[in-house]
Amino acid sequence: MARYVIAPEAARDLIQIWRYIKEQSSVEMANRIESAIRDKIVLLAKTPGAGHWRGDLTEQAVRFFPIYSYLIVYRPETKPLQVVSILHSHRDIGKILNARL
């Protein structure tokens, strides 16, 4: 079984994403998006090299993996894999990550 942890900030991100989608669409859609994000996190835990580095956003050793309009930000070298953020791609990701990392 692939192991991972979701940092408190990333857990809050996921809750905010779910609430926003529920308000804009439906509970079913919010559940579907959350499930897809969680499935990708499991995939990343199995293949921690997936995704890409973004030196333009942060110098920290994190990778970015897209899912829909969101980016899963994670630390590939950690055991278990640590998800640090789940952010909409239109947010100021560099600023948010500098405050979190």
VMD Tcl script that builds the backbone (N, CA, C; Angstrom):
set m [mol new atoms 303]
animate dup $m
set s [atomselect $m all]
$s set {name element resname resid chain x y z} {
  {N N MET 1 A 0.838 -1.184 0.000}
  {CA C MET 1 A 0.000 0.000 0.000}
  {C C MET 1 A 0.884 1.249 0.000}
  {N N ALA 2 A 0.553 2.187 -0.851}
  {CA C ALA 2 A 1.299 3.441 -0.928}
  {C C ALA 2 A 0.951 4.313 0.272}
  {N N ARG 3 A 1.989 4.847 0.899}
  {CA C ARG 3 A 1.771 5.672 2.091}
  {C C ARG 3 A 2.015 7.132 1.790}
  {N N TYR 4 A 1.177 7.972 2.400}
  {CA C TYR 4 A 1.314 9.413 2.256}
  {C C TYR 4 A 0.689 10.095 3.464}
  {N N VAL 5 A 1.090 11.341 3.663}
  {CA C VAL 5 A 0.464 12.191 4.676}
  {C C VAL 5 A 0.073 13.496 3.983}
  {N N ILE 6 A -1.018 14.051 4.446}
  {CA C ILE 6 A -1.478 15.336 3.926}
  {C C ILE 6 A -1.249 16.366 5.022}
  {N N ALA 7 A -0.405 17.347 4.737}
  {CA C ALA 7 A -0.115 18.405 5.706}
  {C C ALA 7 A -1.412 19.137 6.052}
  {N N PRO 8 A -1.485 19.710 7.260}
  {CA C PRO 8 A -2.711 20.425 7.653}
  {C C PRO 8 A -3.144 21.493 6.653}
  {N N GLU 9 A -2.197 22.213 6.077}
  {CA C GLU 9 A -2.541 23.242 5.090}
  {C C GLU 9 A -3.173 22.619 3.857}
  {N N ALA 10 A -2.622 21.491 3.400}
  {CA C ALA 10 A -3.176 20.800 2.234}
  {C C ALA 10 A -4.558 20.238 2.541}
  {N N ALA 11 A -4.764 19.757 3.762}
  {CA C ALA 11 A -6.090 19.273 4.158}
  {C C ALA 11 A -7.102 20.415 4.112}
  {N N ARG 12 A -6.687 21.591 4.575}
  {CA C ARG 12 A -7.571 22.767 4.500}
  {C C ARG 12 A -7.841 23.151 3.047}
  {N N ASP 13 A -6.803 23.052 2.209}
  {CA C ASP 13 A -6.992 23.330 0.781}
  {C C ASP 13 A -8.080 22.421 0.208}
  {N N LEU 14 A -8.002 21.142 0.526}
  {CA C LEU 14 A -8.955 20.175 -0.007}
  {C C LEU 14 A -10.378 20.468 0.472}
  {N N ILE 15 A -10.509 20.852 1.720}
  {CA C ILE 15 A -11.829 21.223 2.252}
  {C C ILE 15 A -12.363 22.452 1.522}
  {N N GLN 16 A -11.509 23.450 1.322}
  {CA C GLN 16 A -11.936 24.672 0.627}
  {C C GLN 16 A -12.324 24.378 -0.820}
  {N N ILE 17 A -11.576 23.507 -1.468}
  {CA C ILE 17 A -11.901 23.115 -2.841}
  {C C ILE 17 A -13.270 22.448 -2.870}
  {N N TRP 18 A -13.496 21.505 -1.961}
  {CA C TRP 18 A -14.769 20.785 -1.905}
  {C C TRP 18 A -15.928 21.764 -1.683}
  {N N ARG 19 A -15.771 22.652 -0.726}
  {CA C ARG 19 A -16.839 23.617 -0.435}
  {C C ARG 19 A -17.126 24.524 -1.625}
  {N N TYR 20 A -16.080 24.996 -2.268}
  {CA C TYR 20 A -16.269 25.882 -3.419}
  {C C TYR 20 A -17.021 25.159 -4.540}
  {N N ILE 21 A -16.592 23.940 -4.856}
  {CA C ILE 21 A -17.240 23.195 -5.934}
  {C C ILE 21 A -18.686 22.878 -5.563}
  {N N LYS 22 A -18.930 22.542 -4.308}
  {CA C LYS 22 A -20.300 22.274 -3.856}
  {C C LYS 22 A -21.182 23.501 -4.072}
  {N N GLU 23 A -20.673 24.675 -3.721}
  {CA C GLU 23 A -21.447 25.905 -3.875}
  {C C GLU 23 A -21.660 26.265 -5.346}
  {N N GLN 24 A -20.661 26.023 -6.178}
  {CA C GLN 24 A -20.739 26.395 -7.587}
  {C C GLN 24 A -21.461 25.353 -8.434}
  {N N SER 25 A -21.468 24.095 -7.958}
  {CA C SER 25 A -22.020 23.024 -8.772}
  {C C SER 25 A -22.943 22.133 -7.942}
  {N N SER 26 A -22.356 21.112 -7.298}
  {CA C SER 26 A -23.171 20.172 -6.526}
  {C C SER 26 A -22.283 19.360 -5.588}
  {N N VAL 27 A -22.919 18.699 -4.645}
  {CA C VAL 27 A -22.201 17.810 -3.734}
  {C C VAL 27 A -21.577 16.662 -4.525}
  {N N GLU 28 A -22.306 16.157 -5.494}
  {CA C GLU 28 A -21.799 15.036 -6.296}
  {C C GLU 28 A -20.519 15.431 -7.038}
  {N N MET 29 A -20.523 16.626 -7.612}
  {CA C MET 29 A -19.333 17.089 -8.333}
  {C C MET 29 A -18.179 17.324 -7.358}
  {N N ALA 30 A -18.466 17.911 -6.212}
  {CA C ALA 30 A -17.423 18.141 -5.206}
  {C C ALA 30 A -16.822 16.813 -4.762}
  {N N ASN 31 A -17.659 15.819 -4.550}
  {CA C ASN 31 A -17.168 14.492 -4.154}
  {C C ASN 31 A -16.326 13.869 -5.254}
  {N N ARG 32 A -16.754 14.033 -6.502}
  {CA C ARG 32 A -16.021 13.462 -7.635}
  {C C ARG 32 A -14.627 14.085 -7.765}
  {N N ILE 33 A -14.547 15.411 -7.631}
  {CA C ILE 33 A -13.256 16.099 -7.738}
  {C C ILE 33 A -12.347 15.702 -6.572}
  {N N GLU 34 A -12.901 15.687 -5.360}
  {CA C GLU 34 A -12.091 15.292 -4.211}
  {C C GLU 34 A -11.558 13.878 -4.380}
  {N N SER 35 A -12.408 12.964 -4.850}
  {CA C SER 35 A -11.981 11.588 -5.063}
  {C C SER 35 A -10.863 11.502 -6.099}
  {N N ALA 36 A -10.975 12.275 -7.173}
  {CA C ALA 36 A -9.936 12.278 -8.205}
  {C C ALA 36 A -8.616 12.797 -7.648}
  {N N ILE 37 A -8.676 13.845 -6.839}
  {CA C ILE 37 A -7.464 14.392 -6.230}
  {C C ILE 37 A -6.828 13.353 -5.309}
  {N N ARG 38 A -7.644 12.709 -4.487}
  {CA C ARG 38 A -7.113 11.683 -3.582}
  {C C ARG 38 A -6.515 10.509 -4.358}
  {N N ASP 39 A -7.151 10.115 -5.454}
  {CA C ASP 39 A -6.605 9.036 -6.286}
  {C C ASP 39 A -5.240 9.419 -6.847}
  {N N LYS 40 A -5.076 10.678 -7.256}
  {CA C LYS 40 A -3.771 11.126 -7.775}
  {C C LYS 40 A -2.724 11.132 -6.673}
  {N N ILE 41 A -3.123 11.455 -5.461}
  {CA C ILE 41 A -2.167 11.430 -4.347}
  {C C ILE 41 A -1.674 10.004 -4.120}
  {N N VAL 42 A -2.572 9.039 -4.199}
  {CA C VAL 42 A -2.169 7.629 -4.075}
  {C C VAL 42 A -1.197 7.266 -5.190}
  {N N LEU 43 A -1.481 7.707 -6.415}
  {CA C LEU 43 A -0.577 7.465 -7.540}
  {C C LEU 43 A 0.789 8.079 -7.278}
  {N N LEU 44 A 0.814 9.304 -6.766}
  {CA C LEU 44 A 2.086 9.970 -6.475}
  {C C LEU 44 A 2.867 9.234 -5.397}
  {N N ALA 45 A 2.176 8.695 -4.428}
  {CA C ALA 45 A 2.859 7.928 -3.381}
  {C C ALA 45 A 3.502 6.676 -3.962}
  {N N LYS 46 A 2.900 6.121 -4.999}
  {CA C LYS 46 A 3.455 4.934 -5.659}
  {C C LYS 46 A 4.586 5.294 -6.619}
  {N N THR 47 A 4.512 6.494 -7.217}
  {CA C THR 47 A 5.510 6.945 -8.188}
  {C C THR 47 A 5.928 8.377 -7.853}
  {N N PRO 48 A 6.717 8.545 -6.788}
  {CA C PRO 48 A 7.014 9.894 -6.292}
  {C C PRO 48 A 7.829 10.787 -7.229}
  {N N GLY 49 A 8.279 10.293 -8.329}
  {CA C GLY 49 A 9.000 11.145 -9.272}
  {C C GLY 49 A 8.087 11.818 -10.283}
  {N N ALA 50 A 6.796 11.509 -10.239}
  {CA C ALA 50 A 5.853 12.075 -11.204}
  {C C ALA 50 A 5.698 13.578 -10.976}
  {N N GLY 51 A 5.318 14.262 -12.013}
  {CA C GLY 51 A 5.151 15.705 -11.903}
  {C C GLY 51 A 6.402 16.439 -12.346}
  {N N HIS 52 A 6.491 17.692 -11.941}
  {CA C HIS 52 A 7.621 18.500 -12.394}
  {C C HIS 52 A 8.066 19.470 -11.305}
  {N N TRP 53 A 9.311 19.897 -11.445}
  {CA C TRP 53 A 9.866 20.923 -10.552}
  {C C TRP 53 A 9.442 22.278 -11.086}
  {N N ARG 54 A 9.289 23.255 -10.207}
  {CA C ARG 54 A 8.954 24.619 -10.637}
  {C C ARG 54 A 9.849 25.596 -9.901}
  {N N GLY 55 A 11.070 25.733 -10.387}
  {CA C GLY 55 A 12.018 26.650 -9.787}
  {C C GLY 55 A 11.574 28.104 -9.850}
  {N N ASP 56 A 10.657 28.411 -10.749}
  {CA C ASP 56 A 10.134 29.772 -10.835}
  {C C ASP 56 A 9.160 30.086 -9.698}
  {N N LEU 57 A 8.644 29.039 -9.032}
  {CA C LEU 57 A 7.689 29.236 -7.945}
  {C C LEU 57 A 8.308 29.065 -6.567}
  {N N THR 58 A 9.262 28.144 -6.455}
  {CA C THR 58 A 9.913 27.900 -5.170}
  {C C THR 58 A 11.234 27.175 -5.386}
  {N N GLU 59 A 12.158 27.414 -4.474}
  {CA C GLU 59 A 13.434 26.699 -4.507}
  {C C GLU 59 A 13.383 25.455 -3.634}
  {N N GLN 60 A 12.271 25.238 -2.960}
  {CA C GLN 60 A 12.109 24.059 -2.108}
  {C C GLN 60 A 12.052 22.798 -2.972}
  {N N ALA 61 A 12.408 21.667 -2.372}
  {CA C ALA 61 A 12.421 20.387 -3.080}
  {C C ALA 61 A 11.017 19.784 -3.125}
  {N N VAL 62 A 10.145 20.440 -3.900}
  {CA C VAL 62 A 8.786 19.944 -4.064}
  {C C VAL 62 A 8.495 19.759 -5.550}
  {N N ARG 63 A 7.598 18.836 -5.826}
  {CA C ARG 63 A 7.142 18.608 -7.191}
  {C C ARG 63 A 5.691 19.032 -7.305}
  {N N PHE 64 A 5.280 19.297 -8.538}
  {CA C PHE 64 A 3.925 19.742 -8.837}
  {C C PHE 64 A 3.280 18.731 -9.785}
  {N N PHE 65 A 2.054 18.367 -9.466}
  {CA C PHE 65 A 1.329 17.442 -10.330}
  {C C PHE 65 A -0.058 18.014 -10.590}
  {N N PRO 66 A -0.428 18.225 -11.865}
  {CA C PRO 66 A -1.724 18.832 -12.171}
  {C C PRO 66 A -2.871 17.818 -12.134}
  {N N ILE 67 A -4.012 18.286 -11.674}
  {CA C ILE 67 A -5.270 17.536 -11.756}
  {C C ILE 67 A -6.380 18.557 -11.924}
  {N N TYR 68 A -7.069 18.484 -13.026}
  {CA C TYR 68 A -8.069 19.501 -13.389}
  {C C TYR 68 A -7.397 20.877 -13.338}
  {N N SER 69 A -7.961 21.822 -12.603}
  {CA C SER 69 A -7.389 23.168 -12.517}
  {C C SER 69 A -6.508 23.338 -11.284}
  {N N TYR 70 A -6.110 22.242 -10.676}
  {CA C TYR 70 A -5.379 22.287 -9.411}
  {C C TYR 70 A -3.984 21.716 -9.569}
  {N N LEU 71 A -3.122 22.102 -8.632}
  {CA C LEU 71 A -1.775 21.536 -8.560}
  {C C LEU 71 A -1.600 20.889 -7.199}
  {N N ILE 72 A -1.212 19.633 -7.222}
  {CA C ILE 72 A -0.830 18.950 -5.993}
  {C C ILE 72 A 0.655 19.213 -5.813}
  {N N VAL 73 A 1.013 19.781 -4.682}
  {CA C VAL 73 A 2.410 20.102 -4.386}
  {C C VAL 73 A 2.866 19.121 -3.316}
  {N N TYR 74 A 3.951 18.393 -3.601}
  {CA C TYR 74 A 4.380 17.351 -2.664}
  {C C TYR 74 A 5.898 17.241 -2.594}
  {N N ARG 75 A 6.342 16.619 -1.511}
  {CA C ARG 75 A 7.773 16.373 -1.292}
  {C C ARG 75 A 8.071 14.930 -1.701}
  {N N PRO 76 A 8.734 14.714 -2.840}
  {CA C PRO 76 A 8.925 13.352 -3.346}
  {C C PRO 76 A 9.905 12.505 -2.543}
  {N N GLU 77 A 10.812 13.129 -1.794}
  {CA C GLU 77 A 11.812 12.355 -1.065}
  {C C GLU 77 A 11.349 11.895 0.311}
  {N N THR 78 A 10.198 12.342 0.765}
  {CA C THR 78 A 9.754 11.991 2.115}
  {C C THR 78 A 9.128 10.606 2.133}
  {N N LYS 79 A 9.291 9.929 3.235}
  {CA C LYS 79 A 8.673 8.623 3.474}
  {C C LYS 79 A 7.916 8.703 4.782}
  {N N PRO 80 A 6.620 8.680 4.808}
  {CA C PRO 80 A 5.746 8.604 3.642}
  {C C PRO 80 A 5.727 9.916 2.868}
  {N N LEU 81 A 5.245 9.859 1.656}
  {CA C LEU 81 A 5.156 11.039 0.801}
  {C C LEU 81 A 4.338 12.118 1.500}
  {N N GLN 82 A 4.802 13.353 1.473}
  {CA C GLN 82 A 4.088 14.454 2.127}
  {C C GLN 82 A 3.505 15.401 1.087}
  {N N VAL 83 A 2.176 15.556 1.129}
  {CA C VAL 83 A 1.477 16.527 0.291}
  {C C VAL 83 A 1.444 17.826 1.086}
  {N N VAL 84 A 2.008 18.889 0.528}
  {CA C VAL 84 A 2.097 20.158 1.267}
  {C C VAL 84 A 1.012 21.157 0.880}
  {N N SER 85 A 0.487 21.062 -0.349}
  {CA C SER 85 A -0.551 21.998 -0.790}
  {C C SER 85 A -1.324 21.393 -1.948}
  {N N ILE 86 A -2.571 21.838 -2.068}
  {CA C ILE 86 A -3.405 21.522 -3.225}
  {C C ILE 86 A -4.043 22.846 -3.613}
  {N N LEU 87 A -3.548 23.442 -4.691}
  {CA C LEU 87 A -3.904 24.822 -5.008}
  {C C LEU 87 A -4.459 24.967 -6.417}
  {N N HIS 88 A -5.406 25.879 -6.567}
  {CA C HIS 88 A -5.911 26.202 -7.899}
  {C C HIS 88 A -4.783 26.886 -8.667}
  {N N SER 89 A -4.651 26.557 -9.920}
  {CA C SER 89 A -3.525 27.056 -10.716}
  {C C SER 89 A -3.562 28.566 -10.951}
  {N N HIS 90 A -4.695 29.218 -10.702}
  {CA C HIS 90 A -4.768 30.667 -10.904}
  {C C HIS 90 A -4.422 31.459 -9.650}
  {N N ARG 91 A -4.169 30.773 -8.556}
  {CA C ARG 91 A -3.778 31.479 -7.332}
  {C C ARG 91 A -2.303 31.872 -7.418}
  {N N ASP 92 A -1.862 32.705 -6.510}
  {CA C ASP 92 A -0.455 33.108 -6.459}
  {C C ASP 92 A 0.319 32.008 -5.724}
  {N N ILE 93 A 0.641 30.973 -6.456}
  {CA C ILE 93 A 1.222 29.764 -5.871}
  {C C ILE 93 A 2.574 30.048 -5.233}
  {N N GLY 94 A 3.408 30.842 -5.876}
  {CA C GLY 94 A 4.714 31.169 -5.303}
  {C C GLY 94 A 4.582 31.837 -3.949}
  {N N LYS 95 A 3.705 32.803 -3.847}
  {CA C LYS 95 A 3.495 33.514 -2.589}
  {C C LYS 95 A 2.964 32.569 -1.494}
  {N N ILE 96 A 2.002 31.740 -1.861}
  {CA C ILE 96 A 1.432 30.801 -0.884}
  {C C ILE 96 A 2.492 29.822 -0.402}
  {N N LEU 97 A 3.268 29.278 -1.327}
  {CA C LEU 97 A 4.293 28.308 -0.943}
  {C C LEU 97 A 5.393 28.945 -0.112}
  {N N ASN 98 A 5.768 30.171 -0.432}
  {CA C ASN 98 A 6.796 30.838 0.382}
  {C C ASN 98 A 6.328 31.013 1.812}
  {N N ALA 99 A 5.044 31.208 2.009}
  {CA C ALA 99 A 4.518 31.344 3.377}
  {C C ALA 99 A 4.416 29.999 4.082}
  {N N ARG 100 A 4.220 28.925 3.323}
  {CA C ARG 100 A 4.001 27.597 3.914}
  {C C ARG 100 A 5.273 26.787 4.102}
  {N N LEU 101 A 6.224 26.945 3.200}
  {CA C LEU 101 A 7.393 26.058 3.229}
  {C C LEU 101 A 8.551 26.647 3.984}
}
mol reanalyze $m
mol bondsrecalc $m
mol representation Tube
mol addrep $m
